[in-house]
Amino acid sequence: HSLQHEGNTTLLLWILEKAQIHYGVSCFNKELVSIYMDTIHISGKYAEAVEFADRYLSGFSLAEIYSDPFLSNLKIRKIHHSMFYRPVQTLIEDASALYVQINSEYAEVKNELLFLIGGNLGVLYGDWQFVDEWLTKSERIAASHSNPDFHKRNARKRADYFCNMGDYEKAVALIKENLPDDLHISNRYENYLVGALGNVYTCMGYIDEALDCYESMLKFSTNKGITGWVAHANLGIANINFKLGNL
């Protein structure tokens, strides 16, 4: 399954790159742009994703970008891909400037940006009060628009915040509020939350519970071909074995 997934990704990238050369990115519709960005993301070619977004967005004025939810979201995704290889402080400045410009009517776009600033860029920068401030804003929008995916995404990063503060019980409670009682994983955001729960249990010394989380995450990630989170699961399992002296 993993090899098939890798092959499909490689073939899809090849097709889309040929289309770019032959037709130009300006001929791509929104659906094709989204597919291309997702495929590049899966393949880990973050710099290529940023370059593609730049080329596509260059065909629009700033006024057009800020007044269109799809284009605004693409600008956010460009910053998201940039964070894997560019200095984070500059990206925080770019994202903050974008926050001022985006139309407030676009709740989901605004939520995505707030989560990016607090949950990704803030964590990378290591400013935990900044993380809490922006994730609180993100959670308010998620609550006002009943967006369960953002509740789960916010919970994962807010759990990191509570762990940093040493409040492990609060982190566990927050994660479990956003998971089914049996911890059954049904989508990728629940998958990430179960992984976060494994991290918290590891910090608390609850080895069996942590291993259960990582094994569940490993199974789901492998079946879905989410290779990055297969790596996260294996890293968590390896970390526990290291703590136990099972070198």
Salt bridges, closest charged atoms under 4 A:
ASP38 OD1 - ARG77 NH2 2.50
GLU51 OE2 - ARG55 NE 3.96
ASP54 OD1 - LYS78 NZ 2.67
ASP68 OD2 - LYS30 NZ 3.46
GLU112 OE2 - ARG153 NH2 2.74
GLU133 OE2 - LYS137 NZ 3.85
GLU139 OE2 - HIS151 ND1 2.50
